Amino acid sequence: MKRRFLDLPKNWVGLLVSVTFWCMLWGGVDLKNVLGGVLAATLVFVLFPMPPTGHEITLRPLRFLYFVGVFLFDMVKSAIEVSWYSIRPAPQPLNSVIAVRLASRSDLFLTGTGMLSTLIPGSVVVEAQRATGTLFLHVIAAEDEQQAEQARQRVLEQEKRLLWALARREILEEAGLR
């Protein structure tokens, strides 16, 4: 356990991302939320250590900022769309479960893309197949093949932005992005 505490500085990026999501979850950045996020992230990192992922991650600051900006825009846009579906006087849109085969074979980026897809309102990952690198998502308003394909492309674009923001060169090449 002591070793896990000593390894916390090596996980500063993960801790920072965790605290950021914690603050977003609680609706703002203030001292109470930041301290609560640091405490929660520290507990999670110490009690539930992840396998080493340093060999898969390289931070590209400008691409990361672009990735975060587009993700936040997509979240707001999708939240407005889902809200509209719930209050509009028309029948509810038809939904579909779609399969999206990701470009990367990395477990880390499969998980990351799945989490990001679920965080955007209107889609939920119902299954992830590690062996094939496929996500199955329940998507709102995918009434025909064209709309299902658009939803598929949104997930693939999200994965592409994530890879360009954080993946090492070898993973980018493996995914066909170099």
N, C-alpha and C positions, 0 to 999 in steps of 0.2 A: 504494500500500500504506500509506503514511504517513497518507493521508486516512482510510483505514478505521480505523486506530488512534485517530485523533482523533474519529471518529464513535462510538466505543464508549460514551461516557457518554450519548449520546442513546438507546442501546439498553439501558438499565439494566433495564427490565422483562423484556426477552427474555433478558438475561444471568442475571437472578435466577431466572426460570423454568427456564432451562437448568441452572443449578447445583442447583436443587431437584430436578429430575428425575435429575440425575447422582447426587446423594446417595441418592435413593430406589433407584436402580439398584444402588448399591453397599451398600445396606442400613443406612445410618445417617448421622447428621450428626456428623462429627468434623473436626478440622483437616485431615487428609490428604484426606478426601473433598471438603471445601469448596475447598481449594487446587487439587486435581485438576480439580474441576468448573469453577473459574474459568479454569484453563489451557485445558481442552478447549473451553469455551464461547468464550473469546477466539479460539482458533485457528479454530473454525468460523465465527464472525462475521467474522473478518478474511479468511479464505481463501475462504469461500463466502457472500458478502454477499447478503442477500435484497433484493428490491425494497422501496421504502418502503411501509409499511403504516400509518403514523400516522394517515391519514385514515379508517381503519376501526375504530380501537380507542379505547375509553373505559373506564377501569377503574372499576367500581362495587364498592367494597370489601366491603360486606355481602353482596351477591349473589355476589361472587367467593368469599368464604369458604363460603357455602352450596354453591356449585358444587363447590369442592374437597372439602368434606365428603361430599356425596352421591357424588361420583366415587370417593373412597377407600372408602366403604361398599360401593358397587357392585363395586369391584375385589375386596374381601375376600369378599363374598357369592358372586361368580362363581367365585373361586378355590376356595372350599369346594365349590361345586356340581360344578365340573370334576373336582376331586380325588375326590369321591364317585363320579362316573361311572367313573373309572378303577379303583376298588377294589371297587365293589359287585358282588355275585354275579349280577347280571342282565345280559342282553345290552346292548351299547352302544346309546345312543339314536340315532335317525335324525337326520340333519342336512339342512339346506336351504341353498340360496343364495337370499337375498331381495334385492329392490330397494327402496331407501328414497329417495324424492324429498325432498330437504331444502327447508326454507322459504327459506333465504337463497341468494342467487346469488353471494355473495362467495367468491372462490377461497380466501381466508384461512380462512374459517369452514367451507368444505367440507373443506379439508385438516385443520383442527383437529378437526372432528367425526369424520373418518375415523381420525385418530390416536387419539383418545380411545376410539373404538369398538374399535379393535384392541388397545389396552392392557387392556381389560377381558377377562379370560379367557372363552373360549367363543364369541368372534366374531372374524373376520378380514376386513378389507376385501380383496376380490379384484379390484375394479375401481372406478374413480371416473370418471364422465362429467361433465366440466366444463361442456359445453354445456347439459346438462339439469339439472345439480345433483343427480345421482343417485349414490348409493353402492350397490354390490353387495357384500353380506356373506355369508360362509359362517358359519352359526350352528349351534351344537350344540343338540340337543334341540328342534328346530323340526319336529315330526313331522306336524303338520297345519296347516291354514290359521289356526286360532285361535292356535296357538303362534307361527307366523310373524308374525302381526299383532302379538302381544305384543312380539316382538323388534323389529319395525319401530317400535312406539311407544316402546320404550326408547331407541332411537337418536334419534328425534325429540325426546324429552324431554331427552336429553343435549345435543342441538343448542340447544334452547330455553334451557337453563340457561347454556350457553356464550355464547349471544347476549346474554342478560340481564346476564351478568357482564362482558362485554368489548366488545360492539358499540356503535357510535355510533347515535344516534337514527335517522338516515336508513336504516341497515341494518335496524334493528328495524321500522321502518315498512314497508320493502320486504318483510320477512318476515311481515308481518301481525301483529306483536306489539305494536303501539301503538294 
